Amino acid sequence: MKKIVLIISFLICAFTVNNKTKTEDIAMSSKDKIVICHIPPGNNQNPRTIEISVKALEAHLAHGDFIGNCYRGEPDNDDDPIIVTW
C-alpha cells in the first residue's frame, strides 16, 4: 500500500509541475478509486476514461495507461466513468 501511495503522490506532483493535467482530472473519485485514461492493448486508437481501484493502478500504468481524463481540453460526452474492478 505504501508503494501505491508513493507512486500516486509522485504522479500527482509530476502532473502538477508540468501543468499538463488539470486538478479535477487527477481527483480521486471515491475512496480507493482513481480516474485514469485506459488505452486498450492492441487498440490504442480507442482510449477510455475509466475509474479503477487504486490497487489496480500499478498494473494499468505498467501497460501505458495514465492518471486523468483521456480527453483533456475536449468535452467529455460520457457523464460517468466506467467502473472497472479487479
N, C-alpha and C positions, 0 to 999 in steps of 0.2 A: 504494500500500500504506500509506503514511503517513497518508493521508486516512481510510482504513478503520480503522486502529488508533486514530486520534484520535476518530473517531465512536464506536467501541466503548468507548473509555475514558470519553468524555463520558456515554454512555448508562448505563454501569455506575455511574458516580458519581451520576447523576441518580436512578437507581432505588434506590441505596443510601441516599441522603439522605432520600428521602421514604418509605422503608420499605414500599413497595407490592409489592416483589418480593423473594422470598427468595433468598439467595445461591445455593442449588442450582438455582434456575430460570435463572440467568444463566450458570452454569458452561459453559465450553467443553467439549463432549462428547468431542471428539478434536481432534487437530491440524488446524487450519484449518477446523473445523466449529463451528457455534453453534446452539443451540436457540432457535427463535422460535415465536411464535403467528402462523400464516398464516391470513389472512382472505381467502377466495377472492373475487375481484372478481365482483360480481353475486350473491353467495351469502353475505352477511355473517352469516347465522344458523348457519353451519357452520364455525366456526374449527377449525383443526387444529394441534396441536403437532408441528412438524417439525424436522429437523436439516438445515441447509444449509451450503454453503461460505461462509466469510466474504467471499469475492469477490462473492457474490450478495446480501449483506446490504443494501447501499445501495439496490438496486432494490426489495427487499421493504419496507424502511422507507418508501420513497417512495410506496407504494400502501397504507399503513396497517397493515402487519404490525408486530409489536413483539417485542423480545427477551424471552424467558422462556416459561414454560408458559402455555397458554391458560386452564387450569382451576385457578387459584390457590385454595387452600382447599378444593378438592373432590378426591376420589380420582381418580386417573388410571387408567382401565381399560386403557389401551394401554401395555404394558410398554416397548416400544421406539418412539422417534420414527421417522417416515417420513423416509428419507434422500432429499433432492432434490438432484440435481446439475445444474449449468447449464453 
